[in-house]
Amino acid sequence: MTDKKIFIINGSPRKNWNTDKMCQSFADGAKSKGVSVETIYLYDLNFKGCRSCFACKLKGGKNFSRCAYPDDLTPILDKISKCDGLILASPIYFGNVTAEMRAFVERLLFPFFQYDKNFSSTAPKRMETAIIYTMNISEQFLKENPLGQRTKNAMESIETFVELVLKKPQIIYAFDTYQFNDYEKYASSAFDPVHKAKQRDEQFPKYLQKAYDEGVNMAKRILCRGIMQDSL
Ligand SMILES: Cc1cc2nc3c(=O)[nH]c(=O)nc-3n(C[C@H](O)[C@H](O)[C@H](O)COP(=O)(O)O)c2cc1C
């Protein structure tokens, strides 16, 4: 193992389901290159979104550019700000990331997002970033349906701010996911259980492979950066 570290922030309430499996696959890829990975499950933590206290913007304040609001997230935010890679992973709920992920993003980015003319960033490190989205809709629906377009706009909004404050994220999708353990048991006539099972068995493994490959790629970029910094 190297001294490089990636944090995966999982914004899904379900362990070992679609989002978590994508996270595990990404982690396996990164670890295969010797980068250590820690996964944080937001639903295990007690926290809320930004309280608009502005302690992070108070000139000369001891918590300038830092979210000091005391809850389960505070120590995690401090750790994350110095990491080498950050992955945000979330299911899509009503056309957006989950409320927990949204709250996390507010807490993570706002202290570094400066109210100056350029909206400059005071993030101590511009680490590698990626976002994993899992969702019920298909890739075609996301691209072509007006409802899908709204989802796309919401995703782009988060991606824009992650890029502005940290670094442009790699985007990893899992579409048309398998949502229940037995489609016959749940009221869900919109979905064809046979198609969903086929997706789970044939398409989802391809998404997992993509997540693994992106884990490998991120680890390589991190290690390459490290070598370049050492040689300066
Ligand atoms: C409350 C709720 C809202 C959802 N809204 C959407 C949605 O707007 N678009 C979509 O494609 N999928 C939606 N889904 C489906 C999930 O995004 C999808 O099944 C996801 O892969 C679940 O991730 P998980 O297995 O990690 O829980 C919704 C699921 C729930 C529970």
Ligand as a Chemical Component Dictionary entry (heavy atoms), coordinates in Angstrom:
data_LIG
# 
_chem_comp.id                   LIG 
_chem_comp.type                 NON-POLYMER 
_chem_comp.pdbx_formal_charge   0 
_chem_comp.three_letter_code    LIG 
# 
loop_
_chem_comp_atom.comp_id 
_chem_comp_atom.atom_id 
_chem_comp_atom.alt_atom_id 
_chem_comp_atom.type_symbol 
_chem_comp_atom.charge 
_chem_comp_atom.model_Cartn_x 
_chem_comp_atom.model_Cartn_y 
_chem_comp_atom.model_Cartn_z 
_chem_comp_atom.pdbx_ordinal 
LIG C1  C1  C 0 -37.590 7.596  -3.057  1  
LIG C2  C2  C 0 -37.059 7.093  -4.372  2  
LIG C3  C3  C 0 -37.090 7.918  -5.477  3  
LIG C4  C4  C 0 -36.563 7.490  -6.697  4  
LIG N1  N1  N 0 -36.566 8.355  -7.761  5  
LIG C5  C5  C 0 -35.969 7.983  -8.917  6  
LIG C6  C6  C 0 -35.905 8.891  -10.019 7  
LIG O1  O1  O 0 -36.360 10.027 -9.955  8  
LIG N2  N2  N 0 -35.280 8.475  -11.141 9  
LIG C7  C7  C 0 -34.740 7.223  -11.257 10 
LIG O2  O2  O 0 -34.189 6.904  -12.308 11 
LIG N3  N3  N 0 -34.784 6.344  -10.217 12 
LIG C8  C8  C 0 -35.371 6.692  -9.060  13 
LIG N4  N4  N 0 -35.390 5.821  -7.993  14 
LIG C9  C9  C 0 -34.730 4.498  -8.140  15 
LIG C10 C10 C 0 -33.312 4.457  -7.611  16 
LIG O3  O3  O 0 -32.577 5.600  -7.985  17 
LIG C11 C11 C 0 -32.545 3.253  -8.152  18 
LIG O4  O4  O 0 -33.265 2.071  -7.966  19 
LIG C12 C12 C 0 -31.165 3.161  -7.494  20 
LIG O5  O5  O 0 -30.310 2.353  -8.255  21 
LIG C13 C13 C 0 -31.269 2.613  -6.072  22 
LIG O6  O6  O 0 -29.993 2.571  -5.493  23 
LIG P1  P1  P 0 -29.656 1.554  -4.293  24 
LIG O7  O7  O 0 -29.849 0.169  -4.863  25 
LIG O8  O8  O 0 -28.265 1.849  -3.907  26 
LIG O9  O9  O 0 -30.640 1.840  -3.216  27 
LIG C14 C14 C 0 -35.970 6.203  -6.787  28 
LIG C15 C15 C 0 -35.965 5.366  -5.657  29 
LIG C16 C16 C 0 -36.513 5.802  -4.465  30 
LIG C17 C17 C 0 -36.496 4.875  -3.264  31 
# 
loop_
_chem_comp_bond.comp_id 
_chem_comp_bond.atom_id_1 
_chem_comp_bond.atom_id_2 
_chem_comp_bond.value_order 
_chem_comp_bond.pdbx_ordinal 
LIG C1  C2  SING 1  
LIG C2  C3  SING 2  
LIG C2  C16 DOUB 3  
LIG C3  C4  DOUB 4  
LIG C4  N1  SING 5  
LIG C4  C14 SING 6  
LIG N1  C5  DOUB 7  
LIG C5  C6  SING 8  
LIG C5  C8  SING 9  
LIG C6  O1  DOUB 10 
LIG C6  N2  SING 11 
LIG N2  C7  SING 12 
LIG C7  O2  DOUB 13 
LIG C7  N3  SING 14 
LIG N3  C8  DOUB 15 
LIG C8  N4  SING 16 
LIG N4  C9  SING 17 
LIG N4  C14 SING 18 
LIG C9  C10 SING 19 
LIG C10 O3  SING 20 
LIG C10 C11 SING 21 
LIG C11 O4  SING 22 
LIG C11 C12 SING 23 
LIG C12 O5  SING 24 
LIG C12 C13 SING 25 
LIG C13 O6  SING 26 
LIG O6  P1  SING 27 
LIG P1  O7  DOUB 28 
LIG P1  O8  SING 29 
LIG P1  O9  SING 30 
LIG C14 C15 DOUB 31 
LIG C15 C16 SING 32 
LIG C16 C17 SING 33 
# 
